[in-house]
Amino acid sequence: MTMLIFPFDLLYSQCSCDNNLVTNGGFNTNVNNWSSYNGDFIKNNAYPQCGTTGHAQLYKTSGTWAGFYQDLSTIPSGTSLSLKFWAGVHDSDYDARFGFEFYYNSTLLSEATLQIDKELGGNPSMQFYVLDAVVPPTANKVRIIGKTTNGYLKVDEVCLNETTPYDFYFDCESGKKITTHANGTNQNCSGNPDITVNIPNKTEVYQFIAEVVYKNEDPGATIQITTSNPVATHTLNKVYLTGTSSGVYVYRGLISGTAASVMVNSTSTTCQSNQGLQSLVVYAFRNVSSDASYTGKYTQISGYCDVQTFSIPIPTDVDERDVTLTIPISELTTDNRYLRLKATAGTVTNSTIIYGPDPTLNTCCVNIVTVTLNNVPGNVNSVTIEIDTRSSTNPGSPAAAGCGQSWVAAGVTTVSTECAGCLVTADVNLGPDVNICDGDEYTIHSTVSGIPVCGYPGSSDCNHTIVNSGGYIADLNTAGVCGDNAGAKLWTQGGNGTSYITLDMGAVIPAGTQITVRVKLEHCSNTSASESDMRIRYSESANSGFSDLVASKTFSHTSYQTYSYTLGASARYIRVQDNGKCSFRLDYVEYVTPDTYNNSITYQWYGPGIVGSTTGTYIVVDEGGDYILVVTDCNNCSASDTIHVSLHNNVIAEVADAEICLGNSVTLTANYVANATYEWTQQGSNTIISTSRSITVSPASTNIYIVTVRVNGCEDSDDATVFVRVPPIVTASSNSPVCAGYSINLTSTATGGTAPYTYNWSGPGGFTSTSQNPTRTNATVAMS
C-alpha cells in the first residue's frame, strides 16, 4: 500500500481552534473538565494568550511529579492527532512537559510530550508548541497531560485535532523512496543561474518538491524556478512560517514528472549571508525498492536564540528498528554560530551540533542535518525534534559566543525507518477479477485469514512494599509477603487510632484488576463484637485520594480465607483498614491484572467507484478500475489484495415475432452484437435449444422463444412469439353442367380456421374472383 498526501493549508493557526477534541482548552473562566494531582491547579490571568482572559496554572506541592490532565476515551487507535498549545515556566531548570499519554485502561503504553522551557515574559509571554502523534494500536484512552517536577507550569489555548498522519508515507512494500538534494549560494549571485540542484538518476523520479528560501527580502506571493531535461518553468507559492526568526520567506511547489536539474535566480541579484536568496532544496520521489519505509511532514518552523520543538509521526512495527531523520536547515550564516538538533523516539535520543552551512553545498546558507536513532522500540509512533540555539546552552569553542544560528526548517522533514518486518501478517483474498455492466452495482467480498493475536499478558503479585501504617499493628512486615502463612495484626485499640496498612503494588494497575486479600479473625478482646470488620481502599497516591473498594466486610473465621474484589478505577496503593471490631490478621494482598490480548483488524478500501462505506469487510462498486483492500492488524502490520473490475457497455437483444400456419416453419434471427454469444430457450423450459444467432422452429401451437445475448459479462434477453394458425376446410361446388350461353354458379363453404374468411377463385380463361359464390355468365365450352 502506498499513500501520498499533500495538505492544502500549510499554515498553523496559533489562536483559533475548530473542532477541538479538548473541553475547556482556553481556561478563560475556570479549570473545569481537567483533573490534577500533587499540586495546586487553578485558572490564572497573569499571562493569557491570544487576547483571552485566563490560562491554566499548576504549582507542584508534593510527589515526584505534579500534573493536570484530561482523559479522552472516544478516540480510536490509529488516529492521527495534532496538539497545539501555548506554554511557559518561571524556571527552565526544572523538568516541565506537556503532551500525550496513551493508555490501555489504566496501563500506560507510551508517552509523547514536549519539554517546556520557555521562561515566562516578553512578547509573547508564552511559546507556541505543536506536537503530532498517532494513537497506538491497543490504546483505548488518550490523556492530554501537563506535568512538572518543580515550580510552576502555565498553559493556554490547548487545541487538539484529528489530522492526516503524514504528508507522505511509503511503506516497506511500496517500491518507493524519497531523496533530498540541496544547494546554497556563493554569496554574490555570480552564478548563472544563481543556484542549481542536480537530480541524480532522474529516470527513477516521478515527481519532486522544490523549495526556495529568502532572507530579509520578500519576492511576493510567488516565484519562478526552471528545470532542464525537460526545459520548463514552474511557479512556487509562498509558505507561511511559525517561530521566532524574522524576515524569512519560503516558497514551495510540487512538480509532476522528472528533471535533470532545478534552477533558481535571485529576484534582486542579492545572494549573501542573512540577505536575499539563501537556498534551493529538492525532494525527489522515486520508483525504487528500499529496505526502509519513508514518512514525511511539511514543516514551516523557524527559530533564533531559543528552543523550538516539533514531532513527526512514524509507523509502529513489531520489533526494534533504526530511524533516520533528514532535516534541511536554511538561513544559516557563516560566522560559526551553533545549532544543536536533538531527536527523541520513546527512550532513544541522539543529537548533533552544526556550526553553519555545509561547505559542500556552496558557500551559504543551507545544511542537511541527519540524525539516526538506533533500536527504537516497535511501539513508538513519533519522533520529537528539538532545535536549540540559546546562549545559555552554547557548547563553547568552536562555536561563536552568545546565541546560536537563526534558522528555518521549512521543508519536508523525512524519517526513514528500517523495515523490521511483520512476523505474522493476515492473508487477504478478494477473489478473481470481475466484469460489470454500465449502471450495475457489484459487491466485492473479502476473505481474511491468519489474523495474528497481539497484546500484553496479565500479571499478578502478592509481594509488596509497605509504605505506611497507622494505629496498633503487630508483625507489620509479614503483610508484605505471601507464602509464609503469617500475617500482620490490625487492632483499633483504644487510644491508638484507626489501624491500617498501605501496600505499594509497584506500579499503577488498571481498572478491572482483581484484588485479593487473605485474612482471619485474631481475637475479640475489649469489645462486645464477635466478628472482624475490614475495609479495603485504593488510590494512585500513598497518602491521599483513597476510595472504597469495599467499605465493610465482616468475618468470624479463625483460619485464613481470601476475599476478591475488582478495581473500578486505576490504583497503585491498596490500604487494608480495621473498622473497629475484633482484631484480625492480614496475610497478604494480591493483584491479578487482566490481559490485553486481541486480534482486532481494520479494513480500508481504495478504488474509483465505491458506493457507501470504505471500512467494512465488503464494498459495493459501480465503476471499473482496481479496488484495493488493506487490512491492518493490532501490530500495525498490513496485508492487501487487489481485484480489477472491468466496466462494459450494456448489450441489447432484439428479435421479431412471427406467424405461421400449422405444419410450416419459420426462422427467428436476433440482432447482431459483436463478439456476443446467443442462447435460445422456449418459455417454460431451461433447456438450451440453440446457441446460434438464428433458429428455425415449426411449433404445433403458438409458442414463445427467448434469446439471451451475452458479451463481456453483460447480457440482455428478448422474446419472439410464433403464432401458429390452423388452416380452414373449404368445400366448392357449381351448377354444372350447363348449356352454352347460360350462367355457371360457383359456390363455397368454409369451416374451421379463424373467421372472417377471404376467398380467391381462379379458373379457365384467366378467371379470378374474391367472392364467396361468384357467377360466370354466358358460359362457353372454353370455361369448362
Secondary structure, DSSP 8 states (H G I E B T S, - for coil): -EEE---S-----SS--SS-SSSS-S-SS--TT-EEESEEEEEE-SS--TT-S-EEEEEE-SSS-EEEEEEE----TT-EEEEEEEEEES-TTS-EEEEEEEEETTEEEEEEEEE---BS-SSSSSEEEEEEEE--TT--EEEEEEEESSSEEEEEEEEEEE--S-SEEE-TTS-EEEEEEEEEB-SS--SSSSEEEE-SSGGGEEEEEEEEEEES----SEEEEEEETTTEEEEEEEE--EES--SEEEEEEEEES--SEEEE--SSS-EETTEEEEEEEEEEEEE---SEEEEEEE--EEEESSEEEEEEE----SS-EEEEEEEEEES--SS---EEEEEEETTEEEEEEE-S--GGG-SBSEEEEEEEEEEE-TT--EEEEEEE--GGG---TTS-SSS--EEEE-SEEEEEEE----SS--EEE--S-EEEETT--EEEE-EEE----B-----EE---EEEEEESEEESGGGGG-SSS---EEEE--TTS---EEEEEEEEEE-TT-EEEEEEEEEE-TT-S-SSEEEEEEEESSSSS--EEEEEEEEE--SS-EEEEEE-SS-EEEEEEEE-SSBEEEEEEEEEE-----B--EEEEEE-TTEES-SSSSEEEE-S-EEEEEEEEETTS-EEEEEEEEEEE---------EEEETT--EEEE----TT-EEEEEETT---EEE-SSEEEE--SS-EEEEEEEEETTEEEEEEEEEEEE---EEEEEE--S--TTS-EEEEEEEESS-SS----EEEGGGEEE-SSS-EE-S--GGG-
